Amino acid sequence: MGRIYIDVEESRNCGYHPMQTFETQTDEREVIELWLPGVPGRIGPHLVVGWSSDNGNEGGPGPVTLVEVTDSGAAVSLLVAGGDYGLRIKPEGAGDWSLDATEQWGEPYMLLDPEGAHKATNAGE
């Protein structure tokens, strides 16, 4: 189909990550939040948002882009990409999004099983 480029700037959310290119297999879909039933090394469901400099110097929540991709001819994965500061992840029910919250962390992007259990929240839901 096409290509998607992930280029994450260094911020308090996560460190700099050099540009990655993925070959897309589906159209990109933008959502406001992603729910995951589990995250490796953590217990319980987690929420994922994009983290963007559009919301001030420290960044803030923004949309998440979902698209099925292949990476160097590998199997198809669901790419979860955020803003220019990456993604922000927290346990479900953990309070407001904050860079100072110890139970939250940032990632440049995530690759998930496209058939895995997850729920995307669209605008207006």
C-alpha positions as CSV (number, residue, x, y, z in Angstrom):
1,M,0.0,0.0,0.0
2,G,2.4,2.6,1.2
3,R,4.9,3.6,3.9
4,I,4.7,5.2,7.3
5,Y,7.7,7.0,8.9
6,I,8.1,7.1,12.7
7,D,10.4,9.9,13.9
8,V,10.3,10.6,17.7
9,E,12.0,13.6,19.2
10,E,13.8,13.4,22.5
11,S,11.6,14.6,25.4
12,R,10.8,13.8,29.0
13,N,8.3,11.2,27.7
14,C,10.9,9.1,25.9
15,G,14.4,9.4,24.4
16,Y,15.2,10.1,20.8
17,H,14.4,7.3,18.4
18,P,15.9,7.4,14.9
19,M,13.5,7.3,12.0
20,Q,11.8,3.9,11.3
21,T,10.1,3.1,8.1
22,F,7.3,0.5,7.8
23,E,5.4,-0.8,4.8
24,T,1.7,-0.3,5.4
25,Q,-0.8,-3.1,4.6
26,T,-4.0,-1.1,5.5
27,D,-5.1,2.5,5.6
28,E,-4.1,4.4,8.7
29,R,-6.7,4.9,11.4
30,E,-6.6,7.7,14.0
31,V,-8.1,7.2,17.5
32,I,-8.0,9.1,20.7
33,E,-7.0,6.2,23.0
34,L,-6.1,2.5,22.8
35,W,-7.0,0.0,25.5
36,L,-4.8,-3.1,25.9
37,P,-5.7,-6.0,28.1
38,G,-2.1,-6.4,29.1
39,V,1.4,-5.1,28.5
40,P,4.5,-7.4,28.7
41,G,6.0,-7.2,32.2
42,R,3.0,-5.4,33.7
43,I,-0.2,-6.5,35.4
44,G,-3.7,-5.6,34.2
45,P,-5.1,-3.5,31.3
46,H,-3.4,-0.3,30.1
47,L,-4.3,2.8,28.1
48,V,-2.2,4.3,25.4
49,V,-2.3,7.8,23.9
50,G,0.0,9.7,21.6
51,W,2.2,12.3,23.3
52,S,2.6,15.5,21.3
53,S,4.5,18.8,21.6
54,D,1.4,20.5,20.3
55,N,0.2,20.6,23.9
56,G,3.1,22.7,25.3
57,N,6.8,22.2,26.1
58,E,6.3,19.1,28.2
59,G,3.9,17.6,25.7
60,G,0.4,16.2,26.3
61,P,-2.0,13.6,25.2
62,G,-2.9,13.4,21.5
63,P,-4.2,10.9,19.0
64,V,-2.9,7.5,18.3
65,T,-2.4,6.1,14.7
66,L,-3.1,2.4,14.1
67,V,-2.1,0.7,10.8
68,E,-1.1,-2.8,9.9
69,V,2.5,-3.0,8.7
70,T,5.3,-5.3,7.7
71,D,8.9,-4.7,8.8
72,S,11.5,-5.9,6.4
73,G,9.2,-8.6,5.0
74,A,8.3,-9.9,8.5
75,A,4.8,-11.0,9.5
76,V,2.1,-8.4,9.7
77,S,1.9,-6.4,12.9
78,L,-0.3,-3.6,14.2
79,L,1.8,-0.4,14.5
80,V,0.7,1.9,17.2
81,A,2.2,5.3,16.7
82,G,1.7,8.6,18.6
83,G,2.9,12.2,18.3
84,D,6.3,13.7,17.9
85,Y,7.1,12.7,21.5
86,G,5.9,9.1,21.0
87,L,3.3,7.2,23.0
88,R,2.3,7.5,26.7
89,I,1.2,4.3,28.5
90,K,-0.5,3.9,31.9
91,P,-2.5,1.3,33.9
92,E,-6.3,1.6,33.5
93,G,-7.7,3.9,36.2
94,A,-4.3,5.3,37.2
95,G,-5.4,9.0,37.1
96,D,-4.6,11.8,34.8
97,W,-1.9,11.7,32.2
98,S,1.4,13.1,33.6
99,L,5.1,12.9,33.0
100,D,5.5,12.9,36.8
101,A,3.4,9.8,37.4
102,T,5.7,6.9,38.3
103,E,3.3,4.3,37.0
104,Q,3.3,5.8,33.5
105,W,5.9,5.6,30.8
106,G,6.7,6.6,27.2
107,E,7.6,4.5,24.2
108,P,8.5,5.6,20.7
109,Y,5.9,3.2,19.2
110,M,4.5,-0.3,19.7
111,L,4.1,-3.4,17.4
112,L,1.2,-5.6,18.4
113,D,-0.5,-8.7,17.1
114,P,-3.2,-7.4,14.8
115,E,-5.6,-10.1,16.0
116,G,-4.9,-9.4,19.7
117,A,-7.5,-8.0,22.1
118,H,-7.5,-4.3,22.1
119,K,-10.1,-1.6,21.9
120,A,-9.7,1.8,20.2
121,T,-11.7,4.8,21.3
122,N,-12.7,7.0,18.4
123,A,-13.5,10.7,18.7
124,G,-17.1,11.2,20.0
125,E,-17.4,7.9,21.8
